[in-house]
Amino acid sequence: MRTEELIIYKDFAQGELLQDMVHLMEAYHEEHDRALCYDCMHRLVEMAASHGFYGNLWHTFLANLLVNNENSYSMACEIRGSVEGTINQMALHDIRIFKELYDYDFTNMMQVLQVPEFAMILSYTAPSQASKVYNTRIRDRICHLAELFNGDDTPEAMKETLTTFYKEYGVGKFGLHKAFRIRHGEDGVMIEPILNITHVQLDDLVGYEIPKKKLIDNTEAFVNGKKANNCLLFGDAGTGKSSSIKAIANQYYERGLRIIEIYKHQFQDLHDVISQIKSRNYKFIIYMDDLSFEDFEIEYKYLKAVIEGGLEKKPENVLIYATSNRRHLIREKFSDKEDRRDDLHAGDTVQEKLSLAARFGVTIFFCAPDKKQFQQIVRTLAKRYGVVMEEEALLLEANKWELAHGGLSGRTAQQFIDYLLGKCEESP
């Protein structure tokens, strides 16, 4: 099957299974090959269980290898599509080999090794399509790609289908997933996918049209490759700041936007994170939720250096979006004024604390709704979720709820509607 002749597509995460399957295709006449065949079947079924795959598991396995292999060709094509140059001939050389693997007829192997059960691998119905590796959207795209390859009569057509996938969705973890978090692994800073992100849309956020428009305008410019600013969303709790960021991730995923969530204690890893993403074709928003600092915390200095001020220029494909209940991010106390009497350069101290917020070019204020706005949010959410209740009674109960549950906010309104829906579900 010539897999040792692959030029670009190498170092697969499940390469051992690929090599064992290739061995079976090339030499399935020995007794121990029968045991190997059953072992390969086991691993393919386990893959189906963990990934939620269905259909022809051999084809889906190969499609999964191709969409996850980050190499010089796939990374050049991600989001952009077809590229020029000799790399195309090298990619086509490799796809010819994959086409041979894809079109292989297992009939004779099943007869010689007496493993008719292998036919179940080629037409597999999953007991559950839940996935521990992908969400449903990604899983279905990979299974659909495997089906599309069936219609490709030539390696050239198969390469075109794969390149189109790279253009539409990308390659590897950044291509398949919307959102990420970071952690320290044995090899340093790791960027890991978040498998399930809340499917909130900007239209789901009732009101706040002006703040949402400012956020959309800045993000639109960023995604279109124009100049854009780092954004600070600040204001009262429960007003939709974090939900707006999640909605942005959902709305612009198809256009190559990705979100990386980072916490305050991880700011020292920012340079490592940026070094891993600066050469990719995606647009990245580094997202910091509920950002604020006590006066004794110094992590903000790492953030300042990354945003502006370091020798290395921040890449064009990276922005920082943060949410906070504080406009100036760093806590200031009245006692600070007393301390400044002993500070020879009090103005410098003030500027040090204000300079972080000043490095966010766009600041967007989310204020708590008044009573009238709160009631409108409740009406809208009740209609959206199908709550059947007289309006007067609905608003009366909503007013009681907000008095006992945190005051006027969009979050309180949503919690109230969830409470009503829960009561409906409990009713006989």
Summary of the structure (lengths in Angstrom):
residues: 428
radius of gyration: 27.0
end to end distance: 62.3
largest distance: 91.3
contacts: 1271
relative contact order: 0.09
helix: 55%
strand: 11%
